[in-house]
Amino acid sequence: MSAERAETRALRGQMREWRNGRAEKTLWEAMSDAYIALFATLMLGATSFNVVRQVRVEATAACSTTACSDARSVLPWIFALGIVTVAVFLARLFGPSLVSPAEGSWLLAAPVDRKALLRPRLVVAAALSLIIGALLGAVDTTLGGFGVGPAVTITILIAAAAVCGAMFAAIDQAYELRLARPLTWALGAVVWAGLLQLALGRGPSRMPQTQQLGPAVVVIAVALLLLAVALIWRAIAGLALIRRDQLTTGGSLLANLSGAFFSLDTLLIYDLLLSRRWHARATVKPVRGGPGGAWALIWRDVVRLRRSVHTVLLLAASLVVPYVAATIGLGKAVTLVGALTGFLAGLGLCAGLRVLARTPGLIRCFPMSAPVVRAAGLAVPAAVLIAWGAATIPAVHHGLAPVSWPASMAVGLAVGMASVAAVARWIMAAPPDYSAPLVSTASGAIPPSLFGNLFRGLDVLLLVTVPMLLASPMTGAVISIGLATIVLVVILNIRRGVTHSG
């Protein structure tokens, strides 16, 4: 084993020498060039911290009822469990032990100790889980109104739990236990059940906050730290058992997503995740028959919903978010929360529409005009999201009280229309035009349209929901529905070089 470790160190030394010999800049030069980005990050972090503190102060002052106070005291604990759920999900999605396809093809094929090669990567994954969990835990405890001592304890507890989740996924990957996916769904179900209890006003009485943390929470935090160390040791022991295809799959996905994030192309991220999901599905049962014309596209979306029932279930489960927003007393912001939730949860319905939007040549093959094809692809997601908006009417009625039921119904319809317009804007947005004049930046030449990629969908969402936030409920709802209709007409009729040949 010592000889294998010596060979591993020699191989890693050769890799380091090869990379350093072909590097164009030293680390110090790269950091000198990035000082503006580092300074901006520090400024943004300080600003974000002040915003979080101000939001906590204002939210606490606006919460006057007992039900609202109880919900606000319980919500940070549910959010903490949500952080752990996300940690397990991301670790299962990428590995967490991973290598690039090139390293998998020539490095892991060498007769060396695989554990020595993968150990640093696993330690980095554990460190990232610890740091990100601690940062999110600090935000959680700040918004929850915890004192300094309890906030530090809860932050340590959340960070240790995130590491435990990531290392459990590593053990599941090495020993092929196939338990990480059920654990993710189980944790998600617990988080959803907690939010449902808050939405129904049946949450527990005020949870321990400020100076009220008992010794049991401290003991749990210490136990989770010890468990995290044990799971890291167990995960390292199983690194030699991981198959090569398990390592390269996560590495390939991470590399592709990194390129998409670098180019700020959120639609490419959607395409990559969609492709990964359907490749993992392998086969589907074909469905024959159906109507013709534009109804054929609508029918295919119905068939796709039958194959992806979880997308509808997740959308239905997300209904609890606007009800929780109404319970904690957000007022008119319930409409913005509802529209944003519908927008994010409704993206899974648009797989077929995305294929049509990114392939203009495919639209030319249909014996219909491009607007008709796009409208048919949007029909099923729009119908589901409008029904989702109608289901938020009780939350709107409670959050905007006192308000009449007809006004609440109009606002619920406007929330659904806002989600539809935002989804259409995001899915059918044109890709960056690299043939146009480019803008010179520190990262190279960038198309001007690339800067707006991160705000696609959100711009339309804010445009449609602002009238509901500023005007009276009925007037604002009517204006929002009109704006959403105009946006949809413009998006569906934009040509982008697609012509109808007859």
Secondary structure, 3 states (H helix, E strand, C coil): CHHHHHHHHHHHHHHHHHHHHCCCCCHHHHHHHCHHHHHHHHHHHHHHHHHHHHHHHHHHHHCCCHHHHHHHHHHHHHHHHHHHHHHHHHHHHHCCCCCCHHHHHHCCCCCCCHHHHHHHHHHHHHHHHHHHHHHHHHHHHHHHCCCHHHHHHHHHHHHHHHHHHHHHHHHHHHHCCCCHHHHHHHHHHHHHHHHHHHHCCCCCCCCCCCCCCCHHHHHHHHHHHHHHHHHHHHHHHCHHHCCHHHHHHHHHHHHHHHHHHHCCCHHHHHHHHHHHHHHHHCCCCCCCCCCCCHHHHHHHHHHHHHHCHHHHHHHHHCCHHHHHHHHCCCCCHHHHHHHHHHHHHHHHHCHHHHHHHHCHHHHHCCCCCHHHHHHHHHHHHHHHHHHHHHHCHHHHHHHCCCCCHHHHHHHHHHHHHHHHHHHHHHHCCCCCCCCCCCEEECCEEECHHHHHHHHCCHHHHHHHHHHHHHCCHHHHHHHHHHHHHHHHHHHHHCCCCCCCCC
